[in-house]
Amino acid sequence: MNVLSHLNGATALVTGANGFIGSHLVDQLLASGCEVHGLVRERSDLKWLDGSKVVLHRVDLAQSDFVIPGLEKLDYIFHCAGLTRAKSRAGYFQVNATACSNLYEQCRQRGSRIKGIVHLSSLAATGPSPQGSLVDEITPCRPVTFYGQSKLAGEEIALQYSQSLPVTVIRPPVVYGPREENFFTFIKLIGKGWGLQIGRAGKELSLIYVSDLVQAMLTASHPIKQEGRSYFVTDGCVHSWEQVAKECARIMNVRIKTLKIPEGMLTPVALFFEVLARVSSRPALFDRQRMIDIRQSSWSASAEHFFKGFDFEPQYELSRGMAETISWYQQNKWL
Ligand SMILES: NC(=O)c1ccc[n+]([C@@H]2O[C@H](COP(=O)([O-])OP(=O)(O)OC[C@H]3O[C@@H](n4cnc5c(N)ncnc54)[C@H](OP(=O)(O)O)[C@@H]3O)[C@@H](O)[C@H]2O)c1
């Protein structure tokens, strides 16, 4: 039986439809036979949706009185919209938490057909793991950044609504793949022959290739699987940054020199970007919140509960996912 057959002929809404993860999800939902509605902002960049058959709705989730159109006709909702960079704690909370209350309250009142909601949270909601061990779903949540705190608040709201709505929360670690722009900076540096080591060596992380995350989200939307719980989804491995760098260098056939930067050296850089951000409409590219992330020894999670509960096996190990990603960057002249 096709585990995604529930999506054929269904109507689904993707929030953050034009974003990195949202746009890949849109592609897969369309391929699964869904009528896809996408929630985007007035000024969202729609380049990844160009030519797709998604029906767009312009809604800014930061507005306190936003209304989701056509909720009455929706079978599935994939809540991918989120702020990964903001100028203040309040900025993160407004979109990643407060908007969830409004969204799910409208679902409760008007979403009589909804069979499944997948809420995209993050490993950041739980926080880092002690070096050499993994966090899982029973690890107490101790987010260390404003972003992580706001993602935790968002998933708590989603789970409160699980009394009346069929919600599953997915917590990915770092997601990589075609169209992604942050991890890309790391890959681009390697392509130029430079590896970066910030602080001590051997820092660890979990990863997931975007196609596997999308498959996991589609699988988690199945109506009979909705239990009002949070799950980590990863590629099943723990990586060190050095291994990831080596793998990228091998794929691009480059030799790398490692540039070692003491963590303390980055504080003035973060402060500089924060001052710039004060006079700009955009949040800082790099700030002291980002430094808190970088300082941690390990961002690693176990996805065993998801793998067992949903009979799910990721299809992309690092070498395959990274090869596809780098090939996409090369074909699209990013590298
Ligand atoms: N990428 C990762 O490694 C990763 C890891 C863990 C969790 N996540 C979570 O995955 C989700 C998607 O992340 P992503 O990597 O795809 O990021 P992304 O490319 O930045 O996409 C974020 C999406 O959210 C939308 N959005 C932001 N503020 C909004 C608002 N006020 N109203 C309506 N839409 C708004 C953005 O619209 P605009 O284009 O108009 O800004 C964009 O479509 C986020 O919730 C993030 O927390 C991502």
The ligand as an ORCA input file, in Angstrom:
! r2SCAN-3c Opt
* xyz 0 1
  N      16.151     24.943      7.399
  C      16.451     24.302      8.517
  O      17.592     23.831      8.700
  C      15.403     24.128      9.595
  C      15.704     23.290     10.674
  C      14.754     23.093     11.665
  C      13.521     23.708     11.566
  N      13.256     24.529     10.519
  C      11.909     25.160     10.460
  O      11.366     24.915      9.185
  C      10.508     25.976      8.803
  C      10.856     26.428      7.397
  O      12.220     26.816      7.379
  P      13.005     27.091      6.027
  O      14.390     26.620      6.224
  O      12.225     26.623      4.865
  O      13.062     28.687      6.077
  P      12.735     29.766      4.957
  O      13.230     29.349      3.623
  O      13.206     31.059      5.545
  O      11.150     29.773      4.929
  C      10.391     30.377      5.931
  C       9.024     30.656      5.363
  O       8.232     31.275      6.390
  C       7.619     32.410      5.820
  N       7.314     33.440      6.811
  C       8.167     34.048      7.661
  N       7.516     35.013      8.349
  C       6.228     34.994      7.913
  C       5.067     35.755      8.213
  N       5.113     36.761      9.110
  N       3.912     35.484      7.575
  C       3.859     34.495      6.646
  N       4.932     33.736      6.302
  C       6.094     33.997      6.932
  C       8.643     32.932      4.825
  O       8.050     33.846      3.938
  P       8.973     34.995      3.234
  O       9.659     34.323      2.089
  O       8.006     36.032      2.810
  O       9.938     35.478      4.270
  C       9.057     31.614      4.175
  O       8.112     31.215      3.223
  C      10.656     27.061      9.864
  O       9.543     26.986     10.728
  C      11.929     26.678     10.604
  O      11.842     27.060     11.950
  C      14.158     24.752      9.515
*
